């Protein structure tokens, strides 16, 4: 199946790309807004705002999964896009730090319901297994292109406009995204394997807790969040205060991390055809542990150079892609088809629970005790997550159902089942 020959997928992919770029501009602008309002305490403000985001994701995503099969998914996605566009449009008008917190809470509540709904739609419009794998890769490439190009676009835009105008681009992106979703034929959700709302809300999380490979992914989420928080929360203060950079320099340094992610995403589809997902993802954990250790060494020894920072940020970007890209495929192979929405919502919630732990460390500890102590704590968390993943995810664990048995659809005539089991 030719992936982009599927009209509905093509439109949804376009909606995702446009909304991602809008979100990327918001990330850059939000950091600069925090610096404009709080100066040296921008890291704490940004860390608090992102912590609110994580709370919304952890709480709202399971609830969305519980009720998703009762709502028309297309209209739900459109309404959530419109809400996000309206909230972002209000961000340039804020004059107090608490205004940021209030609007971010509303914005991220909508995003927490949107993302797992969007992810759960893809298997229904791209049922072919090979095409779905390519769809996962395309989605990751889109995310990495956003992380690379959004800061670049922001840096260019900031040469002739103030940062608050960037929010206008985000709002427009959400509106266009809503129009593209409206043009698709998104099927309603299949009835869940569970009937009670509470069972649906916690069912995906229970699956994670009882499935060895998914427990490993929970640990890897902590590795990603620990390394990623250094980049997302600390870059604005690090570049402005330690390196003496400008607003444009903040954007370019964020683009360095995106470059690493993009390079990894371009080669991963072929790698995943030959290598086990566990191997790729644990390798990514090792890369992130190395990246956080390099960051700590750099700040503690006073080796704060532009080139060293850019390389370290790029390494962190590579490691994050190695873990995030294969996750969707592992999730899909671990549950029955009608439990896919719950699994994606659980991963969305649990992965952001990890960020909920690491954002305050980067923001609050970094502001009150310095970047050296904050980054050291994050490096320790990354190492702990990597070790836990190796212990929790058995080396010869097959990609299958929650009890660890291989899913029947992975068995192909002429192939030995033991060989397929090792492919995890």
C-alpha positions in Angstrom: 0.0 0.0 0.0 1.3 3.5 -0.9 0.9 5.4 2.3 0.3 8.9 0.9 -2.1 7.5 -1.7 -4.6 7.2 1.3 -6.4 10.5 1.1 -7.6 10.6 4.7 -4.1 9.8 6.0 -2.6 12.4 3.7 -4.9 15.1 5.1 -4.4 14.0 8.7 -0.7 14.0 8.2 -0.9 17.5 6.8 -2.9 18.6 9.8 -0.3 17.1 12.1 2.6 18.8 10.4 1.0 22.2 10.5 -0.1 21.9 14.1 3.4 20.7 15.0 5.0 23.7 13.5 2.6 26.0 15.3 3.4 24.2 18.5 7.1 24.6 17.8 6.8 28.3 17.4 4.8 28.5 20.7 7.6 26.6 22.5 10.2 29.2 21.4 8.0 32.1 22.0 6.9 30.9 25.4 10.5 30.6 26.6 11.2 34.2 25.4 8.0 35.4 27.0 9.0 33.9 30.3 12.4 35.6 30.0 10.7 38.9 29.2 8.5 38.7 32.3 10.9 37.0 34.8 14.4 37.6 33.5 16.9 35.3 35.4 14.0 33.4 36.9 12.7 32.4 33.4 13.8 28.8 33.9 11.5 28.5 36.9 8.6 30.1 35.1 9.0 27.9 32.1 9.6 24.8 34.2 6.3 25.6 36.2 4.4 26.2 32.9 5.6 22.9 31.5 4.9 21.1 34.8 1.3 22.3 34.5 1.3 20.9 30.9 2.4 17.5 32.2 -0.2 17.5 34.9 -2.9 18.1 32.3 -1.4 15.3 30.1 -1.2 12.8 32.9 -4.8 13.4 34.1 -6.7 14.2 30.9 -5.3 11.5 28.5 -6.7 8.5 30.4 -10.0 10.2 30.7 -10.1 10.9 27.0 -9.3 7.3 26.3 -12.3 6.3 28.6 -14.8 8.2 26.6 -13.3 8.3 23.1 -15.5 5.6 21.7 -18.6 7.5 22.7 -17.7 10.7 20.7 -17.4 11.5 17.0 -13.6 11.6 16.7 -13.4 14.0 13.7 -15.5 16.7 15.4 -13.6 16.2 18.7 -10.3 16.8 16.9 -11.6 19.9 15.2 -13.0 21.4 18.4 -9.8 20.7 20.3 -7.8 22.4 17.5 -10.0 25.5 17.7 -9.6 25.7 21.4 -5.9 25.5 21.2 -5.8 28.2 18.5 -7.9 30.6 20.6 -5.8 30.1 23.7 -2.5 30.7 21.9 -3.9 33.8 20.4 -4.4 35.1 23.9 -0.8 34.4 25.1 0.7 37.6 23.7 -1.7 39.6 25.8 -0.5 38.4 29.2 1.1 40.8 31.6 1.6 38.6 34.7 3.3 35.2 35.1 0.1 33.6 36.5 -1.7 34.4 33.2 0.8 32.1 31.5 0.0 29.3 34.0 -3.8 29.7 33.5 -3.6 29.7 29.6 -1.1 26.9 29.5 -3.4 24.7 31.6 -6.3 25.2 29.2 -4.1 24.8 26.1 -2.5 21.6 27.3 -5.8 20.1 28.5 -7.0 20.3 24.9 -3.7 18.9 23.6 -3.9 16.0 26.2 -7.2 15.0 24.6 -6.1 15.6 21.0 -2.9 13.7 20.8 -4.0 10.2 21.9 -7.2 10.5 19.9 -5.1 11.4 16.8 -2.7 8.5 17.4 -5.5 6.1 17.8 -7.1 7.1 14.5 -4.1 6.2 12.4 -4.4 2.4 12.7 -8.0 2.7 11.5 -7.3 4.6 8.3 -4.0 2.7 7.6 -4.8 -0.9 8.5 -2.0 -2.4 6.5 0.8 -3.4 8.8 3.7 -2.3 6.6 2.0 1.0 5.8 1.3 1.6 9.4 5.0 1.2 10.3 5.8 3.7 7.6 3.1 6.0 9.0 4.8 5.8 12.4 8.1 6.7 10.8 6.5 9.6 8.8 5.0 10.9 12.0 8.3 10.9 13.8 10.1 12.6 10.8 7.4 15.3 11.0 8.0 15.8 14.7 11.8 15.9 14.1 11.4 18.3 11.2 9.4 20.5 13.4 12.0 20.4 16.2 14.6 21.4 13.6 12.8 23.9 11.5 10.5 25.6 14.0 13.5 27.2 15.9 15.1 28.1 12.6 11.9 29.8 11.4 11.6 31.5 14.7 15.2 32.8 14.5 14.5 34.2 11.1 11.2 35.7 12.1 12.8 37.3 15.2 15.1 39.3 13.0 12.2 41.5 11.9 9.5 41.0 14.4 9.0 40.7 18.2 8.6 37.2 19.7 4.9 37.8 20.6 4.1 37.7 16.9 5.2 34.1 16.8 2.0 33.2 18.8 0.0 34.4 15.8 1.6 31.8 13.6 0.8 29.1 16.1 -2.9 30.1 16.2 -3.1 30.1 12.4 -1.6 26.7 12.4 -4.2 25.2 14.6 -7.0 26.7 12.5 -5.6 25.2 9.3 -5.1 21.9 11.1 -8.8 21.9 12.1 -9.8 22.5 8.5 -7.7 19.6 7.3 -9.2 17.3 9.9 -12.7 18.4 8.9 -11.9 17.4 5.3 -11.2 13.8 6.3 -13.4 10.8 6.9 -12.3 9.8 10.3 -14.1 6.6 11.5 -15.6 6.5 14.9 -13.8 4.4 17.5 -14.5 0.7 17.8 -16.2 -0.4 21.0 -13.6 -0.9 23.7 -12.8 -4.3 25.1 -13.9 -2.8 28.4 -17.4 -1.4 29.1 -17.0 0.7 32.3 -15.4 4.2 32.0 -13.1 3.6 34.9 -11.8 0.3 33.5 -11.1 2.1 30.2 -9.3 5.0 32.0 -6.9 2.7 33.9 -7.0 -0.4 31.5 -4.0 0.9 29.4 -2.0 1.7 32.5 -2.7 -1.8 33.9 -1.4 -3.3 30.6 1.8 -1.3 31.0 2.3 -2.5 34.6 1.8 -6.2 33.6 3.7 -6.3 30.3 7.5 -6.7 30.6 8.4 -4.7 27.4 6.0 -2.0 28.3 7.5 -1.7 31.8 10.8 -1.2 30.0 9.2 1.6 27.9 8.1 3.3 31.2 11.7 3.3 32.3 12.9 4.6 29.0 10.3 7.5 29.3 12.3 8.7 32.3 15.5 8.7 30.3 13.9 10.8 27.5 12.4 13.2 30.0 15.6 13.6 32.0 17.7 14.5 29.0 15.0 16.4 27.2 14.4 18.7 30.2 17.9 20.0 30.0 17.3 21.2 26.5 13.7 22.3 26.8 13.8 24.1 30.2 17.4 25.3 30.5 18.4 26.4 27.0 16.9 29.9 27.3 18.8 30.8 30.5 21.9 28.9 29.5 22.2 30.7 26.2 21.2 34.1 27.4 23.1 34.1 30.8 26.0 31.7 30.4 26.8 32.2 26.7 25.6 35.7 26.4 23.5 35.0 23.4 20.4 36.7 21.9 16.8 35.6 21.3 17.9 34.2 17.9 20.7 32.3 19.5 18.2 30.5 21.8 16.3 29.4 18.7 19.4 28.2 16.9 20.5 26.2 19.9 17.2 24.4 20.1 17.5 23.7 16.4 20.8 21.9 17.1 18.9 19.3 19.2 16.4 19.0 16.4 19.2 18.4 13.9 20.3 15.4 15.9 16.7 14.1 16.1 16.3 14.5 12.3 19.5 12.7 11.4 18.4 9.7 13.5 14.9 9.7 12.2 16.1 9.6 8.6 18.0 6.3 9.1 15.8 4.6 11.7 13.2 3.1 9.3 15.8 0.9 7.7 17.5 0.2 11.0 14.2 -1.0 12.5 13.8 -3.5 9.6 16.9 -5.3 10.7 17.4 -4.6 14.4 15.2 -5.4 17.4 13.2 -2.5 18.8 14.7 -3.3 22.3 18.2 -3.0 20.9 17.5 0.4 19.2 15.7 1.9 22.2 18.3 0.8 24.8 21.0 2.1 22.6 19.1 5.4 22.6 19.1 5.3 26.4 22.9 4.9 26.4 23.3 7.8 24.0 21.1 10.0 26.3 23.0 9.0 29.4 26.2 10.0 27.6 24.6 13.3 26.5 23.5 14.3 30.0 27.0 13.3 31.4 28.6 15.6 28.7 26.3 18.4 29.7 27.1 18.1 33.4 30.8 18.0 32.6 30.5 21.0 30.4 28.7 23.2 32.9 30.7 22.0 36.0 34.1 22.5 34.4 33.2 25.8 32.9 33.6 24.6 29.3 30.6 26.5 28.1 31.4 26.9 24.4 28.9 27.4 21.6 30.3 24.4 19.6 30.4 22.1 22.6 26.8 22.9 23.6 25.5 22.5 20.0 27.2 19.0 19.8 25.8 17.9 23.1 22.3 19.2 22.3 22.5 17.3 18.9 23.5 14.0 20.7 20.5 14.4 23.1 18.3 14.8 20.0 19.7 11.6 18.5 19.1 9.6 21.6 15.5 10.9 22.0 14.7 9.8 18.4 16.1 6.3 19.0 13.7 5.8 21.9 10.6 7.6 20.7 10.4 6.3 17.1 9.9 2.6 17.7 7.5 3.1 20.6 4.3 3.1 18.6 5.1 -0.2 16.8 5.9 -1.9 20.2 2.6 -0.6 21.6 0.6 -1.8 18.7 2.1 -5.3 18.8 1.5 -5.6 22.6 -2.3 -5.2 22.7 -5.4 -6.3 20.9 -6.7 -4.0 18.2 -9.7 -2.6 20.1 -7.4 -1.8 23.0 -5.0 0.4 20.9 -6.6 3.7 21.9 -6.2 2.8 25.6 -2.5 1.8 25.1 -1.7 5.0 23.2 -3.4 7.1 25.9 -1.6 5.3 28.7 1.8 5.8 27.0 0.9 9.5 26.4 0.0 9.8 30.1 2.9 7.8 31.5 5.5 9.4 29.3 4.4 12.8 30.5 4.4 11.6 34.1 8.1 11.3 33.6 8.4 14.8 32.3 6.3 15.9 35.3 9.1 14.7 37.5 12.0 16.1 35.5 10.6 19.6 34.5 10.6 20.8 38.1 14.1 19.5 38.6 15.3 21.5 35.6 13.3 24.6 36.4 13.1 25.0 40.2 16.4 23.3 41.1 18.2 25.0 38.2 16.9 28.5 39.3 17.5 28.1 43.0 20.7 25.9 43.1 22.3 26.4 39.7 22.4 24.4 36.5 25.3 22.2 37.6 23.2 20.6 40.4 20.0 20.4 38.4 21.7 18.8 35.4 23.6 16.4 37.7 20.3 15.3 39.2 18.8 14.8 35.7 21.8 12.8 34.6 21.4 10.5 37.6 17.7 10.0 36.7 18.6 9.2 33.1 21.1 6.6 34.2 18.6 5.0 36.6 16.0 4.8 33.9 18.4 3.2 31.5 19.4 0.5 34.0 15.8 -0.1 34.9 14.9 -0.5 31.2 17.5 -3.2 30.8 16.3 -5.1 33.8 12.5 -4.8 33.1 12.5 -5.5 29.4 13.8 -9.1 28.9 16.3 -9.6 26.1 14.3 -12.3 24.3 10.8 -10.8 25.0 8.6 -11.1 21.9 6.4 -8.4 20.6 3.0 -9.6 21.6 0.1 -9.4 23.9 0.1 -8.2 27.5 1.0 -11.7 28.8 4.1 -11.8 26.7 2.8 -14.3 24.1 3.4 -13.4 20.5 0.5 -11.9 18.6 -0.8 -14.3 16.0 -0.7 -11.6 13.2 3.1 -11.5 13.6 3.4 -15.1 12.6 3.8 -15.6 8.8 3.8 -18.9 6.9 7.2 -20.2 6.3 8.7 -18.4 9.3 9.6 -20.0 12.6 7.7 -18.4 15.5 10.9 -18.4 17.7 12.6 -16.2 15.1 9.7 -13.7 15.2 9.8 -13.7 19.0 13.5 -12.6 18.9 12.6 -9.7 16.6 11.3 -7.8 19.5 
